[in-house]
Amino acid sequence: MTPDAVFTHTEPDPLPILEAPSSPPSRTMWFRRSRETIDPMLISVPVEQSTTPPASTTPARNIRRTLLPNGLLVLTESIPHVRSVSMGVWVDSGSRDEPLALNGISHFVEHMVFKGTTSRSAQQLAREVDSIGGNLDAFTGKESICFNIKVLDENVVPALDLLTDLVLHPTFTPEDITRELGVIREEIKMDEDSPDYLVHETFTQNFWKDDPLGRPILGTAKTVSSFTQQVVFDFYASRFTPRNMVFSAAGHLDHEAFVAQVAEHFSGLAAGSDSPLVRLPAPATHAHITLKRKKSLEQVQLCLGVPAPPVDSPDRYAVYLLNTMLGGGMSSRLFQAIREEKGLAYSIYSETSPFRDTGALSIYAGTSAGKTAEVLRLTIEELRRLKEVTVPEAELKRAKDQLKSNIVLGLESSSSRMANLARQEMYFGRFFSVDEIVAEVDAIAPAAVQTLARELFRPEAIAVTMLGNLGSLSVTRADLAC
């Protein structure tokens, strides 16, 4: 992918310990252990995946970690049977860590580092990536920024030089900033012209009202237009510090040799402040009912959601299974009832958006104005059924098999394992083996899913956003009784 074609994830991936940064963005990361407490000397040790692992049915992952003297944590997983190496620099902050006046600055800086460094122009960066057959990419999320590259094992040295140059030595020239401000403003307009994007953005802004988590990753035309060279440099200096970054890599590599190369590139980056980034408390959620009329649209876009557990919740696997059965695939209840049986919608699904201290489970559908009330009624009926009737063992088994398959298949590439390393570290401070996760999934009983459904699907907690040619359509709290 070219530097100008970077991903912008609107939400974190639903299964952050499993998915790769190159997966398509969804609309939508688990115990965070402070790395600042580790003695700042060069430490390189094998990583224990579990203190009490179950009987292993899959090969143990060769994961190692090294803490550099300046506080940068380097994680690697050696995979001898592949020919690729994926590496990424992860910044442990995202759009929800921005002040209101700087909304969108994380995404803007992600774009700007591709515009040239002190030793390479943007065109040179692109040509050098192509010359080694690399895939250079980046994305910004609510809670992280990632820059990553995937290459053949024989091109690790030039790829590492390119990636670190891009991250460590951007120029942020006034001319590039002015030009990119125009690009971002056009990107904002493009997304606002996309109904399915707009309904999710409107839902999120009202669900976490007046909190950074509810603000758009891209920012607004007003905030983005205020960015100057000094603002960009100040933000970059405050976030791109060794203690706020993780360097992860996976593939055909040797840990000690790779760490030595990373240490050489990052040796000039000062440790920075010992104080961790200040995090705001978990935001309150708002059970809003928002109807946004837009006569030019052929369809009504519907987004319905409830608060859900954070990413490190003990109930996380039950949440994933509940979501899978509700709207996570072609055999899910919503897909079968609304699309297959009634033919009321082409797109209908549910998804989870877990964050470090909160989360959401949401449902999306696109349908015609005359069918909107029926789609809402059937959706609420499925929520009620999950609360009142225990899910059959056979249905739960299908959901478990689907989830376990996603877990295993999601770790078959070096890029997905690279992302897996960083996300597990940033959200848990430890690594979960596939066998351990599978055992947790298998332990979920039907009664646990029903209990969770009763906790989540409370009428007074349901938020709804509708966007389109709504006519006289209205929605009251009584319509959400389940």
Secondary structure, 3 states (H helix, E strand, C coil): CCCCCCCCCCCCCCCCCCCCCCCCCCCCCCCCCCHHHCCCCCEEEECCCCCCCCCCCCCCCEEEEEECCCCCEEEEEECCCCCEEEEEEEECCCHHHCCHHHCCHHHHHHHHHHHEECCCEHHHHHHHHHHCCCEEEEEECCCCEEEEEEEEHHHHHHHHHHHHHHHHCECCCHHHHHHHHHHHHHHHHHHHCCHHHHHHHHHHHHHCCCCHHHCCCCCCHHHHHCCCHHHHHHHHHHHCCHHHEEEEEEECCCHHHHHHHHHHHHCCCCCCCCCCCCCCCCCCCCCCEEEEECCCCCCEEEEEEEECCCCCCCCHHHHHHHHHHHHCCCCCHHHHHHHHHCCCCCCEEEEEEECCCCEEEEEEEEECHHHHHHHHHHHHHHHHHHHHCCCCHHHHHHHHHHHHHHHHHCCCCHHHHHHHHHHHHHHHCCCCCHHHHHHHHHCCCHHHHHHHHHHHCCHHHCEEEEEECCCCCCCCHHHHCC
